[in-house]
Amino acid sequence: MDYKASNHLQDLQYFGEYGGVNPSISDSSTYTFLSAKTMFDTFEGNTEGCYLYSRHSSPSNLYLGEALAALEGTETANVYASGMGAITSVIMQLCSAGDHIVSSRTIYGGTYAFMKNFLVKFNIATSFVDTTKIEAIEKVITHNTKMIYCESISNPLLEVADIRALAKLAKKYGIPLVVDNTFSPLTIAPALLGADIVIHSLTKFINGSSDCVAGAVCGSKPFCLSLKDVNSGSGMLLGSTLDSLRAASILKNMRTLHIRMKMHSANALYLAQNFENQGLRVVYPGLETHPGHAVMKRQMNPEFGFGGLMTMDVGTLKKANALMEMMQAKKLGYLAVSLGFYKTLFSAPSTSTSSEIPLDEQQQMGLSNGLIRFSVGLDNDIHRTYETMKTSMEQLGILKNKKVAP
Ligand SMILES: *Cc1c(COP(=O)(O)O)cnc(C)c1O
C-alpha cells in the first residue's frame, strides 16, 4: 500500500490569523451573518464554509477533522467530545427500532454495555460473535442487520480483525463495516482495507497526553454530513460536541503521533518477546504465537510496528494486583486504565475496563482474572524497564529466579 498517512498529516498546513504557525482557535459558540438569507441557507445546509453555531461545527473542530481524515484516508471526519460520543452517534444514526447489529464479542467495555444494555431500550438487538470467524458472522446476519462492528485490534484481548475479509462480507450484504481503530492509529488504516466508517477515541494514542477525552468518526462526506444534520443528525442532536480549545490542543499533539507510535511499538515488542522467552503467557500481535499475527502482517504499515498494547497472564488476580502495585512503587508506570500515555499504564481488565462484561462471558472469551493489560510507554531505556519488571516478578514468584544461589 503506497498510502502514507504520516506524509499526508505532515503536508497539512494551516496558518493563524496573524500568520501564526498554528491555526487560530475559534473562541466563539455562535457566528454572525451579514445577511438573513445566508443564515437561512446555512440552516438548510446549503452554504459551505459558513459557521452557524459551534455544536454544528467550528473552525478548530474542522481542522482536527481534516487531520483525522488524512490519517485514515477517508473523505472527511467529524470530531466528538469522547470516543463513546462518536460510537453512539454512529450507531444511533445507522440503526432504528427493530434493527440489528452484528458486533465482535471482544470490544471496549463501554461499547459492549451500550449495545447490550442501552440499545435494547430502543428495541435494537446486538449479536456478539467471534468476528475472527467470518462464517460465525454470516450465520447471524438478518435482513434487519444494519452494521458489522469491530475493533481493528480488540480491547482487551488484542484479537486482530481481518478487515479485508470483513469488508468483503459487509459488501456482499450491503451493510456498512464500522471499525474502532483506537488501538492502532497509523499502523492500520481500516478504510483503505474496505471499512466504511472508522472511529477513534482520541483520548488514547492520538492525543497521547492523558489530559482530555475526545473522539472522531472518519468516513464519507454524505455520512459525516448526515451526522451533523440539524434536523436528523445524531451528532448534532445528541450533542456530544468537542470544545474548540481542546480540538486545537489535540491537533498539536497529533504532530508527534508517528514518533510516539514507533516508540510504543518498539518498546512493547521488546517486552513481549523477552517475557515470552521467560515462559510467561504473553499476548501481543507482534509475536508469532499470536493467532492474528499473519493477518496483522498482511494489513499493517510495518513502519509503525505492532502497537503499544500487550497483555500478560500472571495466573491469579492476587498476583496481578501485587505486580501492578510493585511496578507502580518502582516507578515503572501507573496502575490506571486508559492507554497511549508516555508512562506505561497497567490494569486488570476483568475487574476494571471490562467489568461491564459478566464473569461467565469473560471466561468464554478467554478473559482471565490474572490478565494484566499494559499500554507500554515511551521509556527511553526499555532494557532497564524489562530488568526491573523481571526482578519484581521473581520477588512475587511469578517468574522463577534462575540465578543459582551462591
Ligand atoms: C477508550 C476507548 C473507547 C471510548 O473512548 P472515550 O474517549 O473514553 O469515550 C472506545 N473504544 C476503545 C477501543 C477504547 O479504548
The ligand as an SDF file (V2000), in Angstrom:
LIG
                    3D

 15 15  0  0  0  0  0  0  0  0999 V2000
  -11.3560    4.2540   25.4400 C   0  0  0  0  0  0  0  0  0  0  0  0
  -11.9820    3.5490   24.3070 C   0  0  0  0  0  0  0  0  0  0  0  0
  -13.2360    3.9360   23.8400 C   0  0  0  0  0  0  0  0  0  0  0  0
  -14.0590    5.0260   24.4860 C   0  0  0  0  0  0  0  0  0  0  0  0
  -13.4700    6.2700   24.3280 O   0  0  0  0  0  0  0  0  0  0  0  0
  -13.7150    7.5060   25.3410 P   0  0  0  0  0  0  0  0  0  0  0  0
  -12.8730    8.5700   24.7480 O   0  0  0  0  0  0  0  0  0  0  0  0
  -13.2710    7.0550   26.6990 O   0  0  0  0  0  0  0  0  0  0  0  0
  -15.1640    7.7940   25.3210 O   0  0  0  0  0  0  0  0  0  0  0  0
  -13.7500    3.2580   22.7490 C   0  0  0  0  0  0  0  0  0  0  0  0
  -13.0810    2.2560   22.1610 N   0  0  0  0  0  0  0  0  0  0  0  0
  -11.8700    1.8620   22.5930 C   0  0  0  0  0  0  0  0  0  0  0  0
  -11.1750    0.7500   21.8880 C   0  0  0  0  0  0  0  0  0  0  0  0
  -11.2710    2.4930   23.6790 C   0  0  0  0  0  0  0  0  0  0  0  0
  -10.0770    2.0860   24.1080 O   0  0  0  0  0  0  0  0  0  0  0  0
  1  2  1  0
  2  3  1  0
  2 14  2  0
  3  4  1  0
  3 10  2  0
  4  5  1  0
  5  6  1  0
  6  7  2  0
  6  8  1  0
  6  9  1  0
 10 11  1  0
 11 12  2  0
 12 13  1  0
 12 14  1  0
 14 15  1  0
M  END
$$$$
